[in-house]
Amino acid sequence: MAYLGTDIESLKVAAEAIKAGKLVSFPTETVYGLGADAFNAGAVARIFQEKERPSFDPLIVHISHIDQLSRLTRSITPVVLRLAEAFWPGPLTLVLPKQPEVHDIVTSGLDTVAIRMPNHLVALQLITLSGTAIAAPSANKFGQLSPTHHKHVTKQLKGVEYVIEGGSTTVGIESSVVSVDEMKIQILRPGAVTAADIKKVIPEVEVVDFTKPVDNHLPSPGLLNSHYSPKKPLYISNNLDLFAGKKYGYIAFSGDGEMSGPAKVFVLSAKGDFAEAATNLFRALHYFEEEEVDFIVAEPIAEQGIGVAIMDRLKKAAFQYLKD
């Protein structure tokens, strides 16, 4: 594993690695991605191997220019273009019918492909310099905490050729994912772009808010019940009396109220800002993984706006510990 800066010469090295079928971890505004040439099936297979990711979980393909859409999808409709104009570059992923050239390993055998244009200069430069679209899930072991800093990547992954040291991400949770047709847009995974945001841009189209999928096929990453999990037990509660006398870390939304019980406290946003809380969520979970606490308790927050996405990540992170 080698480390690269964010200067143009370093990005040229990373781009050549992508062209050669190697893996490169790079920053986006959401989380760090583990990237490979989206049209190189062997390189994409290495993503699954390095992450220990199940083959049924599809990947998101990242582009740097709208012209790349035609190589990936056969459905560039007016609605798609309006969404792209409004939210790209940015944390919105569109699930669209794929072109035959897109290998099944990228889409987990589905006839759709997930596409987004990240709002991060380093990511956009890397994609452009590589001359291809880059398939990139989060740069972590499957089911574990998403990386919002390059140090989080190196903590989990060892078989990556290059890690671009881009510091902390700004959004801090994975992109919103939506399926798109001309009459309906459905949110498959909640994120910073909400149903209300989309409705403002395209008021005449039905927008279906996030609901848990009921079939056995995953049209989007991040839909399993258990995901984004820290190595220490995580519980969601605002009743700290339940944990009296125990050594735990507490993730507080704004820091309001009495918090004398926890061994340590991480406040997501002192001013109670939902966007800032989202930025700090995985940072807090990584922090308590390293601290001397026996488990983690997270304060629930209101499920409104981006709060839906924050609680989605917390519920998935805590799911495997519900039986304890």
Summary of the structure (lengths in Angstrom):
residues: 324
radius of gyration: 19.3
end to end distance: 37.4
largest distance: 59.1
contacts: 1135
relative contact order: 0.15
helix: 32%
strand: 20%
